[in-house]
Amino acid sequence: MTAAALLQSVLASLPEILVITGACILLILGEFVRKGQEHLLVWASIAVVLSAALATLLLAGEVRPAYTGMFVADRFAVFFKFVFYLATILTFLLSRKYADIEGIGSSEYYVLLLFTLSGMMIMASATDLLSIYVGLELMVLCTYVLTGFLRKERRSNEAALKYVILGAVSTGIFLYGVSLVYGLTGTTQLNAMAQAVTGDPLDPGLLLAVVFIVAGLVFKIGAVPFHMWVPDVYEGAPTTVTAFMSVGPKAAGFAVILRVFLNPLVAASDAWIVVAVIAVVTMALGSFVALVQDNFKRLLAYSSIAHAGFAILGVVAGGEDGIASVMFYLLIYAFMNLGIFGAVIMMRNGNSSGEVIDDYAGFAKPHPVLALLMLLYLFSLAGIPPTAGFFAKFYVLSALVERGFVALAVIAVLLSAVAAYFYIRVVMVIYMREPQRVFEPALTPSVRATLAFTAAGTIGIGLFPAWFLRLAQSSVFGG
């Protein structure tokens, strides 16, 4: 690699370098932060993310390939990176008080979140299966530790152990698929793979490789049949980590799926029926199992599974409209899901954890404004107009219909109706039940700011969906 190429590579990966460097500096400086000054770690972490966001914005004007074709800074990556920045900054804000209550406000907590962010950023820009693997491992290794951060709680330790074991298996499956692709095509770069595959009849070996890579990636987004870790991990992890994992790593997984399967392996048309079945079964399982949940975090875990299935339908639709609908869906999902998790975190005060649905009984009477915000998030997750969640689902369905998948669109609508029930059930508890006890939610300025921002995003995108959809369309593989 020449000096000019090295400089170009460093420039293209400057946001990732800033995040990793900032995390290392924060790890050292964290040792000098005194007890009671943990809020400094929050603001320092946010500053690191904002510096990376600024660098990403400055580099967004052109496509910048780097590291001999293993990495690229393009509009597609920029779009996903800003979704990651949004999820990370809001998680930091939600962690301000919650970390103190749970006793996890050490520098390592914020450093691990930053390293997870850097892994997700690498995944969004990776154009080689090996660089995808590097980003993937950096992301998941940190989330393993974050899941078990409540070291004194058995369920947190159990969740982390399950996550590590199942995650290791999924990573092995993914790597086996990579090795098969390399053996059949002689390359791991996505563009070179596209040239090797396009125009040739798909041989059984390549189809098997596709199946293994799909299996490794659907685990990361919590799709069936690799969904079994989601409820336990979401329930056992600190709620701020659960909120982060439900948005950031899920979006990173979809970024990889879109790059891999809608570019080089598009010729593997026989595999799309498998992806469609995965989408439908994932939606069905998430929707029906959520109906019987009493733990709010487990309900949101199955909700996350159902939403992953719906987003996969955009992958099935394919084309520019299908890709843009998934990107648009994930942006909206970040706002509404972080908002509802912010409400759960808000309820962590004193003896209340906010994890049991009955904790919200009659919540609308003493706190009508906060109840209205929860109503907004829940209606948006259910896809009820005119919230942003309605348009997220609408554009996925439109992409399906335009590609001729009318039956899939009908099934998606029916399953969305099922999913709407368990969201409305929570609304009924909030508004129709009598309060069982009176307590004040932990409304710190940072939590208020998070709830206000996510509500504004949920309403704003619902009022002006076309502008955000055009943004996603212009970001499809460089626009």
N, C-alpha and C positions, 0 to 999 in steps of 0.2 A: 504494500500500500504506500503510495507516494505521500509526501508531506501535504500536498493540496487535498488529496483524497481524505487523509486523516483529519485535516482541519474541517473539511466539509462534514465528515462523520460526527466529529465533536459538536459542531454547530447544530446539526440535525437532532442530536440527542442531548442538547443543552438542558431542556427541562428535566429530563431524567437525572442528569448529573447534578443539577441543583437540589433536587429532592434527596438524592442519596447522600450528597455532601452535607446538606442541612441536617439530615437524620444522624449522621456520624458526629457532627458538631454538637447537636442537642444531647446525644448520648453522653458526651464528655461533660458538657456544661450542667447536665442534670444532677451530677454528683455534688454540685456546689449550691443547688437550690435548697434553701432552708424550709423546714416545715411551716406551712401556712402561706408559702409563696408559690404553691403549685400552679396558680393561675398564670404565672410567667411562662410556664411550659406550654400552656394552651396558646397564648398569643405568639410565642416564638414559632410554634408549629404552624399556625395559620400564616405567619409571615413567610415561612418556607414555601407553603403551597401557593401563596399569592405571587411570589417571585417566579415560581415555575409557570404559573398561569400567564404572567406577563411575557415570559420568554416564549411560551407556546403561541401567544397571540402575535408576537413580532415575527415569528417564523411561519405564520400561516399563509403567507402570500403565494408560495410555490411548493412544488413537490421536491423533496430533498432525499434522494436515496443515500444510504450510508452503509458502512461496514460490508462492502462488496456484495450488496444486494440482500443483506439479512435484516435490514431495518429501513424504514422510510418515514419521513415526516410529511404527511399529506393531510388534506381536509378531513378525510375519514378518521384518521387518528386524532386530529385536533378536536373533532366533535366529541369523540368518546373521552378524551382526556379532560374536557371541561365537565362532562358528566361525573368523572372521577373526582375532579377538584370540588365540585358541588357537594358530593357525598362526603368527602373527607372533611371539608371545612365545617359543614353542618354537624358532623359527628364530633368534631373538636368542641364546638359550642355546646352540644348536648352533654358532653363529658365534663364540662366545667364543674357542676355541682354533683352530678351522679358519681364521678370518680372519687370525690371526697367521701360521699356517703358509703360507698362500697369499699373504700380503702385501697383503690387501685390507681391512685393519682401519681404514680411514679413516672420518671422520665422514660422508662422502658415501654410503658403503655403507648405513649405518643410516638416514640421512635418506631415501634412495630407498625403502627398505623401508617407512618410515612414510608417505611420499607414496603408495606403492602401496596401502597399507592404507586411506588416506583415499579413494582412488578406488573401491576395492571397497565401502567403506561407503556411498558415494554411490549406487553401482549397486544396492545392496540396498534403499535407501529411495526410489529414483527412481520416480516415477509419471508421467513424461512422457518421450517418446522422446528429447527434446533433453537432459534432465538425465541420462538413461541414457548418452547419447553423451559428455557431459562427464566422468562417472565412468569410463567405459570408456577414454577417451583418457588420463586422468590415470593410470590403472592400467597401460595397455600401454606408454606412453612410458617410464615408470620401469622396467618389466621389460625393455624393449629394452636400456637401459643396464646393468642388473644382469646380463643374459645375457653381455655382453661385458666384464665387470669384470676378467677375467683377461687383461689387455691384452697380455701377452707370449706368450700361447698362441694359436696360429693357429686351432685348432678353436673357441675361444671367440669370436674375431673373426668367423669364418665363420658360426657359429651366430647371432650377433647380427645380421649382415647379412641372412641368410635370414629371420630373424624380422621384421626391420623391413620388408623388401620385401613378404613375404606378409601381414604384419599391416596394412600400408597398403592393400593390395588388399582385404582383408576389411572394413576400416573403410569404404572407398569403397562397397563392395557394400551394407553396412548402411545407410549414409546415403542411398543411392539408394532402398532400400526405404522408409525414413522419408519421403523426398520423395513417393513414390507414395502412401503412406498419407495424408499431409497433403493431397495433391491430390484424393484420392477422398473423404475424410471431413471435411476442413476443420479438422482438429485433430491435435495430437500428444500430447494427454493421454490416458492409457490409459482412464480412466473415460468420457470423451467418445467415444472410439473404440468402446467397448463399446456405447454407445447408438446410434451410427451403424451398427454392424454387425448387432446383434441383431435378428432378425426379418426381415431382408432376404435374398434369395437372393444368394449370393456371386458377384460379377461377376469376370470373368477378370483385370481390373486389380488387384483386391484380392488375388486368389490369387497373382499375380505379386509383389506387394509382400510377401506372407507369405514367399514363396520367398526373396526377397532378404534379408529380415531374418533368416530362419532361417540362411541361408548365412553372414551376418556373425557370428551368435552361435555357431554350431557350431564355427567356427574357434577361438573363445576357449576352448572346452572340449575341443578336440582330437578332434572326431568326424569320421568319414569323410564326405565326401571331402576335408575340409580338415584332415587330420591330419599332413600330410607334414613339418611343421615340428617336431613334438613330439620324435621321436628325436634329431635333430641338436641341438636347443636343450637338451634334457635332458642330453645327453652333454657339450656344450660349455660350458654354464654352470657356475659354481661349484656344488658339490654342495648347499650350504645354499640357494642360490637355486633350484636344481632342486626341492628338498624343498618350499620355500615355494610355488613356481609350481604344483606338482602338487596342492596343496590349496586355497590362497587364491583365486587367479584362477579356478580351475575352479569353486569354489563360487559365486563372484560371477557367473560366466556362467550357472550354473543358476538363481541368484536372479532374474536378468533374464528368462530363458526362462520361468520359472514365472509371473512377473508378467505378461508380455506375452501368452503363448499360452494360459494357462489362465484368462484374464479377458476381454480385449477381443476376441480373435480366435478364441474357442472356436467361433463359428459357422462358421469355415472348416474344416468337417469333412472336406472333400475333401483337405485337406493332411495329415491325420493318417496316411494310408497312407504318405506320403513320410517322415514322422518315424519310423514303425515300421520302414521299410526301412533308414533311416539307423542306427537302433539296432542292428538285427541285423547289418548289414554292419560296423559299427564293432566290435562284439563279436567277430565272426569274424576280422576282420583283426588286431585286437590280440592275440587268443589264438593264432592260428596262426603269425604272424610272430615272436612272442615265443619260440616253441619253439626257434628256431635261433640265438638271441642268446647270445654269449659275454661281452659287456660288460654288467655288472649294471645300470648306469644306463640303457642302451638297453632292457634287459629290463623294467625298471620303467617306462620310457616307454611301451612297448607294453602293459604291464599297465594303465597309466593310461588308455590309449585304450579297452581292453576294459571297464574299470570305468565310463568315461563312457557307453559304449553301454548297459551294464546300467542305469545311472541314468536314461537317456533312456526306458527302458521304463516307468518310473514316470510320466514326463511323458505317455506314450502312454495309460496307464491313466486319468489325469485324476481329477477329483473330489478330495474332501478326503483320501481314503485314498492316492491316487496322489501328491498333493503332499507329504503327510506322509512317505510312504515314501522319496521323494527326499531330503527334508531329513534324515531319520533316517540314510539311506545316507551322505550327505555328512559328517555328524558322525562316524560310525564310521570312514569313510575317512580323515578327518583324523588320528585317533589311530593307526591301523595303518600308514598310509603315512609319516607323520612318524617313526614308530618305526623302520621298516625303513631309511629314509634316515639316521636317527640312527646306525644300525649301520654304514652305509657311511661316514659321516663319522668315526665312531670308528676305522675302519681306516686313515684318512689319517694315517700316522705314518712318518716317515723315507722310505724308498723305496717304501712301499706306498701305493697310492691307494684300494684297496678297490673299484675299478671293474671289475676282472676277476673273474669268478666263481671262477676257480681260486685266487684269493687266499684263499678261504675253505676250501680243502681241509683237512680234519682239524681245523677250528677248534674242534670240540667237545672235543677231548682236553685242550688246555691251558686252555681257557676254557669250562667246561661251563655256567655260569650265563648268560654272554652268548650262547652258542649256543642255550640254551633260550629266551631272549628272541627271537632271530631266528626260531626255530621257531614261536613264538607269533604273530609278525607275519605270517609267510609262510602259516601255516595260516588265519589270519583273512582275509588277502587272497584265499586260495583258497575261502573260504566253508565251512570245515570246522567242524562243531559241536564244542564249545559256545562257540566264540569269537564275538565281536561281529559279525565279517564274515558269519557264517552267518545271523544274524538280519537283517542289512542286506539280504541277497539274498532272504531268506524273505518279508519284508514287501512288497518290490517284486513278487515273484511272486504273493503273496496279492492285492494290488491288481489285478494283471492278470487273475487268474482270476475275481475278483468282477465285473469289468467285461466278462467274456466272451472275453477274449483268451487262450484256453487254448493255442492253437497257439504263440503268441509265448512263453508261459511254458515250454512244452516245449523250444522252440529255445534259450531262455536257459539252461535246466538242462543241455542237451547241451553248449553252448559253455562253460559253467562247468566242466564235467568236463575239457574240453580245456585250459582255463586252469590247472586244478589241477596238470596235469602239470609245467609249467615251474616252478611254485613248489616242488613236491616234488623236482624235479631239483636245485635249490639246496640243499634239505635233505639230499639224498643226498650232495652234495659236502661239506657241513659234517660229517656224521656217518659217512659210509662211506669216505671217502678218507683216505689218509695225509697228514700235514702235509708240505708242500713246503719250508717254512721257518718259523722261529720268530721272532716279533716281538710286541711289546707294543702293544695298541691304545691310542689316545690317550683314556684315560678320565679326563677332567677332572670336577670336581664338577658342572659345568653339564650335561655330556653324561650323566653318571649320573642326574641329576635328570630329564632329558628322557626317557631310556629307562624309568625307573621310572614316570613319570607316564603315558606313552603305554601302557605295559604294563598299568598299573592301569585305564586307560580301556578298553582292549581287553578285559580280563577282566571289569571291572565292568559294562559295557554288555551283555556276553554273559550275565552272571548275572541282571541286572535289566533286560531289554530293554523290558518293558512300560512302565516309568516314563518312559524316554527317548522312547518312541514317543508316549506321551500328551503329553509336552512338545512334540514336533513337531506333533502334531494340534492342540493348543491355540494354536499359533503360526501356523496356516494363515490368512494374510490377516487377522490380528488376532484369530483364534480366535472 
